[in-house]
Amino acid sequence: MERRKYVIVMAAGSGTRMGASLPKQFIELDGKAILHRTIELFLEACPDIKVITVLPQDHMDYWKKYCLKNNFDCPQVLVKGGITRFHSVRNALDKVPEGALVAVHDGVRPLVSPVLVRDMFAKAETTDALIPVVPCVDTMKMLEKGTDGLVAMPGCNVDRSLLYGVQTPQVFHSETIKAAYRQPYETSFTDDGSVVEKYGKNLSFITGERFNIKITTQDDLLLARAIISLPSFSS
């Protein structure tokens, strides 16, 4: 029997790096808020999915009014963000039952394909934790701050073939991630996979997508607008 599907959409950030008056998740991308597009893609992938949206407390009313004004009739549980991403996810997991599959996704990754989402949920039925990754294509250097700027760290050579960029959504058995998030917070927790790994569970990996970018700066927004305008993206 298939597990019920949940998605926790993380949109509690203030978006200071974007340099806009509005948090980045509410900025429009081709006529819709980035967060709107992100939630829509999960509904397209899995129409029966349960949506939990994590928001800044002072923008909850803004999002409710946005959904009403734009006829975005998506049943969703709204959760107040915590002092860190870790605490925000923990708050949201209180709304997820045992025995489910739960994806945790950045609200500002609106370009992931429904195909990847469906594929991940299917594969996650048989693994505790499934993480999308993309291989590193750039040459990597380990640098440190010197008196005249950045300098190379002697003897530190990086093998690019071993490096991968981690994306979301990350999909877990709910009982696994809920137990993992009962651990005390550590600054080493950079994503949900690192929390589950610290708990002692092995991670499984799947190839992610190059276009699944996280929109955090104005340059990212320009790139997202270019991607979404491609005929191959919308087809």
C-alpha positions in Angstrom: 0.0 0.0 0.0 1.4 3.4 -1.0 2.1 5.9 1.7 0.2 9.2 1.8 2.2 12.1 0.3 3.0 15.4 2.0 5.2 18.3 1.0 6.6 20.9 3.4 7.3 24.0 1.4 9.9 26.1 3.1 9.1 29.8 2.6 10.0 31.4 5.9 13.0 33.4 4.8 13.3 37.1 4.7 15.1 37.2 1.4 17.7 39.9 2.3 20.1 38.8 -0.4 17.5 39.6 -3.0 17.6 43.3 -2.0 13.9 43.7 -2.5 11.2 45.1 -0.3 9.2 41.9 -0.5 10.6 38.5 0.6 11.8 36.6 -2.5 9.2 33.9 -2.3 6.5 36.4 -3.0 8.2 38.1 -6.0 6.5 37.5 -9.3 7.9 35.1 -11.9 6.1 35.3 -15.2 2.9 36.6 -13.5 2.8 34.4 -10.4 4.6 34.6 -7.1 7.5 32.2 -6.9 5.9 30.4 -4.0 2.7 30.0 -6.0 4.6 28.3 -8.9 6.5 26.1 -6.5 3.3 24.7 -4.8 1.6 24.3 -8.2 4.3 22.0 -9.5 3.7 19.6 -6.6 0.0 19.7 -7.2 0.6 18.9 -10.9 2.9 16.0 -9.9 0.7 14.5 -7.2 -2.8 16.0 -7.2 -3.7 14.3 -3.9 -0.6 15.6 -2.0 -1.0 17.4 1.3 0.7 20.8 1.3 2.3 22.4 4.4 3.6 25.9 3.8 6.0 27.5 6.3 5.9 31.3 6.3 7.3 34.2 8.2 4.8 35.1 10.9 4.4 38.7 9.6 3.6 37.6 6.1 1.0 34.9 6.8 -1.9 37.4 6.2 -0.1 38.6 3.0 -0.1 35.0 1.6 -3.7 34.4 2.5 -4.8 37.6 0.7 -2.6 36.7 -2.2 -4.2 33.3 -2.6 -7.7 34.8 -2.4 -6.9 37.6 -4.8 -5.3 35.2 -7.4 -7.9 32.4 -7.0 -5.2 30.0 -5.8 -7.6 27.5 -4.3 -5.0 25.1 -2.7 -5.9 23.6 0.7 -2.7 24.1 2.7 -1.7 24.1 6.4 0.2 27.3 7.2 3.0 27.0 9.8 5.0 29.8 11.4 8.7 29.7 10.8 11.2 29.2 13.6 14.5 30.9 14.5 16.4 28.7 12.0 15.5 26.5 9.1 15.9 23.5 11.4 13.3 24.8 13.8 10.9 25.7 10.9 11.0 22.2 9.6 10.5 20.8 13.1 7.4 23.0 13.5 6.0 21.7 10.1 6.7 18.0 10.9 4.2 18.3 13.8 1.6 18.4 11.1 2.8 15.2 9.4 1.5 11.8 10.5 3.5 8.6 10.9 3.5 6.2 7.9 3.7 8.9 5.2 6.2 10.1 2.6 7.2 13.7 3.2 9.1 15.9 0.8 10.9 19.0 2.1 11.3 21.6 -0.6 12.7 25.2 -0.8 9.8 27.5 -1.7 12.1 29.4 -4.0 12.9 26.4 -6.2 9.9 26.8 -8.7 11.6 25.1 -11.7 11.9 21.5 -10.6 9.9 19.2 -12.9 6.8 17.3 -11.9 8.5 14.3 -13.5 11.3 14.4 -11.0 8.9 14.9 -8.1 6.8 11.8 -9.1 10.0 9.7 -9.7 11.3 10.7 -6.3 8.1 9.8 -4.5 8.0 6.4 -6.3 11.6 5.6 -5.4 11.2 6.8 -1.8 8.6 4.1 -1.0 11.6 1.7 -0.5 14.2 4.0 1.1 14.3 6.1 4.2 15.8 9.2 2.7 16.2 10.2 -1.0 18.3 13.3 -2.0 18.6 14.8 -5.5 22.2 15.8 -6.4 23.9 17.2 -9.5 27.6 16.7 -10.3 29.9 19.7 -9.9 31.0 21.0 -13.3 33.3 23.8 -12.2 36.9 23.6 -11.1 37.0 23.9 -7.3 39.6 25.6 -5.2 40.0 25.7 -1.4 40.9 29.3 -0.4 41.4 31.2 2.8 41.6 34.9 3.6 45.1 36.4 3.5 46.5 39.9 4.1 46.0 40.8 0.4 42.8 38.9 -0.2 42.0 35.3 -0.9 44.9 32.8 -1.3 45.1 29.1 -2.1 45.4 26.7 0.8 48.7 24.8 0.2 48.4 21.1 -0.4 44.6 21.2 -0.7 43.6 19.8 -4.1 39.9 19.2 -4.7 38.8 16.2 -6.9 35.8 17.6 -8.7 34.6 14.2 -9.7 33.7 13.5 -6.0 31.7 16.7 -5.5 27.9 17.1 -6.0 25.5 19.9 -5.4 22.6 19.0 -3.2 19.0 20.1 -4.1 15.5 19.8 -2.9 12.9 18.2 -2.7 14.4 15.7 -0.3 11.9 12.9 0.4 11.7 10.8 3.6 9.7 8.3 5.4 7.9 10.5 7.9 8.8 8.3 10.9 12.5 8.7 10.0 12.6 12.4 9.6 10.3 13.1 12.6 12.6 11.1 14.8 15.7 12.8 13.4 14.3 16.2 14.1 13.9 15.4 17.8 17.7 15.7 18.0 19.2 18.9 19.5 20.0 21.5 16.9 23.6 21.7 15.5 25.1 24.3 13.3 26.3 21.4 11.0 22.7 20.8 9.9 22.8 22.4 6.5 19.8 20.5 5.0 17.4 17.8 6.0 19.6 15.0 4.7 22.4 16.1 7.2 19.9 15.9 10.1 18.8 12.4 9.1 22.4 11.3 8.5 23.3 12.5 12.0 20.5 10.4 13.3 22.2 7.3 11.9 20.2 6.7 8.7 21.9 6.1 5.3 21.0 8.5 2.5 20.1 7.4 -1.0 20.7 9.7 -4.0 19.0 10.5 -7.3 20.2 12.7 -10.2 18.7 16.1 -9.9 18.1 18.8 -12.5 20.3 21.7 -13.7 17.3 24.0 -14.0 16.2 23.3 -10.4 17.9 26.4 -9.2 17.3 28.2 -5.9 16.3 31.8 -6.4 18.2 33.9 -3.8 19.6 36.8 -5.7 18.6 39.2 -8.5 20.9 37.2 -10.9 19.1 34.0 -10.0 15.8 35.7 -10.8 17.0 36.8 -14.2 18.2 33.2 -14.9 14.8 31.8 -13.8 13.0 34.2 -16.1 15.2 33.1 -19.0 14.6 29.4 -18.2 10.9 29.7 -17.9 10.7 31.5 -21.3 12.3 28.6 -23.1 9.9 26.6 -25.4 11.5 23.4 -24.2 10.7 24.3 -20.6 7.0 25.0 -21.1 6.4 22.1 -23.4 
